[in-house]
Amino acid sequence: MKQNRLAAIDIGTNSIRSIIVETAESGKYKILDDEKVLVRLGEGLHQTGAISPAAWERAVEALSRQKKIIDGYQVTSIEAVATSAVRKAANGRELVAAIKEQTGLDIEVISGEEEAELAALSAQHNFELDGVRHLIFDIGGGSLELISALGAHAEEMLSLELGAVFLTENFLKSDPVQQAEHQKLRKHIRKTLKAAYSGERTGMQCLVGSGGTVTSIAAMVAAARREKFDSLHGYELLRSELVHLLAMLVRKSDKERRAIPGLNPERSDIIVAGVTAVDELMDFFQVNHLKVNERGIREGLILRGLRRRNLLPEKKRRSWRDSTLEFARSCHSDESHAQQVAKLSRQLFSALSKRYGWGDKELRLLEAAAIMHDVGYFISYSSHHKHSYHLIRHADLFGFTPRERELMANIARYHRKSMPKKKHDEYMRLSAADQLLVARLGGILRLCDGLDRRRNGVVQQFDCVLEKDVLRLTLGGEEDMSVELYGAKAKSDLLQDACRLKLVFEVLARQPAVAPPS
């Protein structure tokens, strides 16, 4: 058996998910296998109070297959839980016993509060939430779990019967959905939230959501934006986008919803109820910003399993800078060169930021791209700028959204060789505003990379002054800087073009060494 492999199984009302990971002594892990099976365990549960024979059979079949996959990976431990449907069903315990007998899996039936804790464990592991008042939620087929928190300190924890399957079966009978029944659904959700939540509703800065409904929302919004990402983990969207999405979904029949880009057709019948619940949640807490956690409860199970085995190191504050440095080091990047380029980039950014309305977010993208711009060497020197693009785009970087990863990858990609062109698909997929941002920030990085041409930190002083359409750049240091000056001039093309500036370079005269007194 593999000593560092762990599996987690989440038996939900709508689907069963399993994940297999390989862990390191540091507590980090990589995913080896991730499977999701739609079983609709909660189908008809509200009417009969029991799991139907058909759903029972689908669940046992899916778990038998998943257990064989887990055994194939030779894991040492399995964390398996059942949530709302099994918890509520009169025959839930019988199903757990049958699963044990037929698959050997020991299933723990957890409470709604424990579900919420697992969702929170995952959210806090993946997002920068220190000092931020926020709401973490996980919406499944049967229930909605909520945790309001300030940083790592939970304020209130709730489990409510507001899952997508439950709400659909109880309120949405027509196809397309009739306005009257949709309003009745909205009223029920509002009433339930108001009756259950006693804490302070104002001051929430963001919602962090997980579950199939949330990832479906992100996929549909991304498709509408014509964005293509390998992962929607960390995706961000506004309530206005959710409102427009819901209005479109309500108007369509189930057949029409099945054709919506980004929506899994198997979820088309319950998506209206799920999106309505999220919309009412955002309205109830007056939050405009939703962050997507693709991992949720099953990752919470992995983290809990690591903690139980003392494999999860003591929690320390994570930061985007640490994450980018760690990634660059894993690719054996030249850290001193990267830090020099990042330092020079910050100084040039400071001179231009006021004119272009840039702030901390843009500076973070530039600095991170500077730290990682040469990671492509890990694959090969030839076309390493293109390799850097692909490595950054697919990297698991803490604190960045999919859009931000795409921007950083493009910024790093243009630190050498050709400037952005229409034939560059990755660049052309960006919005016009993002293309301009990439060109300008990429221009800064490109020039500053030239300023460290010999990779020895020769440029010690870098003064940048913007005068109308002229940018004056003055270099200073103790050594000859002819190579660095040449490198900067050769790589100033993108910045000049994107910002429509004339660049003037000057070098401070080196001071003669003062002889020590005799």
N, C-alpha and C positions, 0 to 999 in steps of 0.2 A: 504493500500500500504506500501511496505517496504521502510523506509526512507533512507536507505543507499544502494540501488541497482540501478545500471546504466547499460544500454545496448548500444551497438554500432553496426551499420550495415555499411558495406563497399560494395557498388554495383559496381563491377569492370567489365571489358570487358570480362573476362573469367569466373569469379565466383562471388558469393555473399556470404559474410561471416558475421556472427553475433556472438557477444560475450556478455555475461551477467556477471557482476561482483558485488560483495558485498564489499563496502568500509568501512574503519575504519576512525576515526577522525584523525589519523596520516597521512592519505592520501594513506595508503597501501590498497591493494585490493586482494581478492581471486576470481578466476574464478569459476563461477557456471555452465556455459554452453558455449560451443563453437561449432558452426556449420558452415560447408562449403558446398555449393551446386554449382556444375558446371552447368552454364546456357548458356555459350557462347553468351552473349548478343551482342558481336561485330561480330558475324558470318555474313560474306558477307557485312559488313558495308562499306568497302572501295569501293565495286563495286556499291552499290545502294544508299549509303549516308543515309540509314535509318535502324532502328532496324526492323528485320523481324518479321512477325506475330508469327512464332513459338518461336523465342527467347523472344518476348514480353510475350507470354503465360507462358513460363518457368519461367521468372523472377517474374511475378505476383503470380504464384503458390508458388514459393519458399518463397517469402516475406510474403505471407498470412500465410504460415505455421510457419515461423520464428516469425511473430508478435503474433501468438497464444502462442508460447513457451514463448515469452517475457512477455505477459500478465499473463501467469501462474505463473511467478516468481514475479509478482507484483512490477515491477520496477517503480521508480519515474520519470526517465528521459531517453530519447532515443536520441542518436546522430547518425543520418543516413545521409550518403553522397553517391553521385554517381560520378563516375570519367570519364575516357576518352570516353567510348562508348556513354554514355548519353550526355556528353558534345559536342561530334561531330555530333551526329545523328540529322537529320532534324526533326525527330519526338520525340526527347528526352524529350522535355518539356511536350508533350502529354502523354508520358509514366509516367512521374512524377505525372501528374494530375490524371491519371488512378490509380496509386498506392495509392495516397491519398484517392481517392474515394472508392476503394475496400478494403483497409487495414487500413486506418486511419493514415498511416505513412507520416510524413512531411520529404521529401527528399531534402537535400541541394546539388545542383550541384556545385562542387568545381573546382577551376582551377588547372592546373598542378603544379603551385608554391605552392598552399595550400596542395596538395598531398605530395610534397617534404617536407614541413614543418612538416606534421604529421609523416612522416617516420623518420625525424630527431629527433623529440620529443621522439619517441620510442627508437631509437638507443642510444641517449644520456642518456636515463633512464636506459638502460641495460648494457652499456659497459663503461669501463674506457678509456675515450678519452681526459682527461685533458692534455693539452700541446702536444697533438698528432695531426699532420697534417693528415687528413683522408678524405675519400670520402664516403658519405652515398648514397645509391641508392635503389630504389624500382622499380622492373620490373613487370609490369602487362601484360595484354593481348594487350592493346592498346598503352601504353606509358611507357617511362622510365624516372623516376625522379632522378635528381642528386643534391647533395649539397656537395660542397667542403668546408672544415672547418678546423680551427685550434682550438682545444678544443671545446668550446661552441660558438665560433665566426665564423659564416658563411661567406665564401668568395664569392661564386657564386652559384646560384640556377637555375636549368634548368628543363624543361619538354620537352622531345623529343619524336617524333612519332617512337619509336623503341620497341614497345611491341611485345611479342611473337606471338600473333595471327595476328597482322598487318603484321609483317615481313614474317610470313609463307604464308599468302594469297597473298602477293605481289611478293615473290621471289622464294618460294620452291614449284614447281609444280610436280616434279618427285618423284617416290618412287621405290628404294631408291633415295636419293638426288643426283643429278648429280653434278660433280665437278665444272662445269662451272657456274651453278646457285648459288652454295654455294660461289664461289669466288665473284660473282656479289653481293651477300648479304653482304659479308665481306666488300667489297669496299664501299657499300652504308652506312654501319654503320660507317666506318672510316671517310668518307666524312662528314656525319652528325655531328659527334663529333667534328671534326676539325673546321667546320663552326660555330658551336654553342658555343664552350668553348674558352674563351679568357684568362683565368687565367693561373697561373703557374702550369705546369704539373708535375714537378719534386718534389721530397721530400715527396710524399705521403707515409705514413707508412703502411696503411692498407685500405681495403674496407670493409664496413659494409653493407651487402645486405639483402633485404627482398623481399617477393613475392614468388609465387608458383614455379617459375623457380629455384630460389636460394635454397629453401628447397628440391626440387627434386634433384638438384646437390649434396647437402649434403647427402641425403638418398642413392643415387647411390654410392657415394664415400665410405660412411660408410659400405655399403653392400660389396663393393669390398675389403675393409679392414677387413671384417668379424667382424665388430664392431656392438654391439647391445646396443642402448641407448633408454630410454623411451622418450627422447626429444632431438632434434637436435639444440635447442636454444643455441647459443654460440659456435656451432661447428666451427672448423677452418680447412681450407685446403689450399694447395699451388696451384699456377697457373699450375705447371707441371701436377698435378692430373687432373685439368680441361682440359688441352690440350689433355691428353691421353683419357679422357672421351669423349670429342667431336669427336676425331678421330674414336672412336668405334661407336658412335651414327650415324655418317655420313655414315658409311659403311653398316649399317643395314636397312632393310625395316621397314615399320611401324609395320608389324606383328611381326617382330623379336624384335623391340624396346619394344613392349608391354610385352615381357617376361623378360625384364631386371630387376634384383632384385633392389628394392628401387624406381622404377619409377611407378607412378600411370598410368595404361594403358590409362586412359582418357586424359592424357597429352602427349601421345606418338607422336601425329602428330605435336605438336608445340614445342617440347623440343629442337630440333636441332637449330631452330631460336633463342630460348631463351638462350641456352648455348653459341651460337655464339656471341650474344650481350654481355654477361658477359665476355667472353674471349677477345673480342675486347676492352672492357672497361678496363680490367686489362692490356692489352698491351698498350693502349693509355696513361694510367697514369703510366705505368711501375711499377705496384704494384704486389708483389708476394704472398700476404697474404689476404685471404678472410674470414671474420667472418660472421656467419649466424644469422640473427635476425628473429626468427620464428614469431614474433608478428606484427611488421610493422605498417601499417596505422590504423588497427582497434584498436591497443593499443594506438596509437597516439590520436585517437578519445576519448578513455577513459580518457587519461591524460588531454586532452583539456577540456573534460566535468568536470573533477574534478577541474581543474583550474578555470573554469567559475563559479563554485559553491563555490569557496574559500575552497575547501577540499584538495588541493594540497599544502603541506607546502612549505615554501620558500626553493628553491633549495640549498642543501648543498652538499659538495663533498662527494661522497660515496666511500667506500673502501672495499676490500675483507675482511680485518680484522674486520671491523664493522659488516659486513654481517655474518661472522662466529660466532662472539660473540653474536649477536642478535639471531641467530638460536639456539646456545647452551643455552642461557637464556630462550628461548621459551620452551625448553625441560627440564627446571629446573636443568640444569647441575651444578655441584660443581665448580663454577668459580675460586675460589682461588687454588684449586687442578689443574684445567686445565691450569691456568697461570703458576703455578710452573713447571708442566710437560713441557709446551712449552718453558719456560726459560731454563731448563736443556737440552732439546732437541736441542735448538739453540747452546748451548755451545759444545755439542758432535758433532753436525753437522759441526761446524767450524773446529774441529780437523780432520775430515775425508774428507771435501769437496774438497780439492786440489787433493788428491789421486784419487778421483772418478770423477773429473771434474764437480762437482755440482756447481750451481750458485743460483741466486735469485729465479728462478722458482721452483727449488727443495726445497729450504728453505721455500718458501711460502706454498707448499703442506704439508710439515712436520709440520709447525707451525699451519696451519689451522686444520690438522688432530688431532694435540695435543689438540687444543681448543675444538674440538667436539668429542673426542674419547669416552667419557662416555655418550653421548646423549641417548644411548640405555636404560639407567636406566629409561627413561621416559615411556618405555613399561613394562619392568620388569627387576629385577636383573638377573634372570636366563638367560643365553646366551645373556647378554646385549651387548657383543661385536658384535654379529651377528645382533642384532637390530640396533646398531650404523651404521653398514654397510648399511642397507636398508634405514634408515632415511637420512643419508648423501647423498646417491645415488639419492634420490628423492627430496632433498632439493632445493629450488630456491635460489641459492647462487650467489650473485653479483660478477662478475669478474672472474668466472671460466668456462672453457669449459666442455662439457660432459665428455671428456677423463679425465680431471683433477678431476672432481667429482668422477669418477670411481676409480681413483688412491687414492684419499683421503679416500674414503669409505673402500678400501682394506687395506690401511695403518692402519686406526683406527681399523678395524676388527681383526688385528693380535696383538693388544696390550695385549692380554691375551689368555689363553688356547692353543690350538694346533697351530703349525706353518703351513705355506702354504703346501697343499698337492694336489696331482693330482686329488683327488676326489672333490676338491673345484671348482665347475664350474665357479664361479665369477672370481677366480684367474686365472684359465686356459684359460679363454677367452682373457686375456691380451696378448700382444706381449711378446716375450722372454725378450726384453729390459725392458719393463714395469714390468714384473714379478720380475726381478732382482732389479729394483728400489724400488718396493713395499717391497720386502724382506729386503733391506738394511735400508730404511727409517722406515719401520715398526719395524725393530730391534732396532733402536734408540728410537722410541716412547715406545716400550715395556720395554726396560731397564729403561728409565727415569720415566715411570709409577711406576716401582718397587722402584725407589729412593724416591718416596713420598708415601710409603706404608701406613703410618698413616695419610696421608692427612693433615699434619700440617706444611709443609715447613721447616722441620728440617735441610735439606741440604742447607746450606747458601753459601758454597764455593764448586765449582766443577771444578777441573783442569783435562784436557784431553790432553794427550801427545801420539802421534803415533810414534813408533819406529820400523821400518821395519814391522814385523808381530805381534808386541806386542802393545796393546793399554793400557796405564796406566791411571787409573781413580782414582783420589784422592778426597776424600770427607772431607769437613770441616764444623764445626758448633759448637754451644755452648752446645748442648744436646747430650745425648747418641744416636748413630746412628746404633746400632746393627740390629734393625728391618729393616732399610732402606738398609743397606749393604746386609742383607739376601735377601730382596726383589729384589735388583738389580742383585745379583748373580743368583737367581732363574729364572730371566727373561732375562738373557744375551744370552740364547741359539740361538735365531734367528739372532742376530747381529754377533755372533761368526761364525755361519754357513754361513751366506750370505756374510760376508766380509773376511772369512777365517783368523780370527785374534784370538790371545790369549789375553784374558782380565785379567789384573792384578789390583786388587782393594786395595786401601790403605785408611786409615782413619787418618787424622791429629790428633795428641794428643790434647785433650782439655786443654786450658790454665787455670790454677787455678785462681779463682776469686781473685782480688787484694782488700784487705781490705782497706776501706777508712781511711785516716790519722785521728788519734785521736785528 
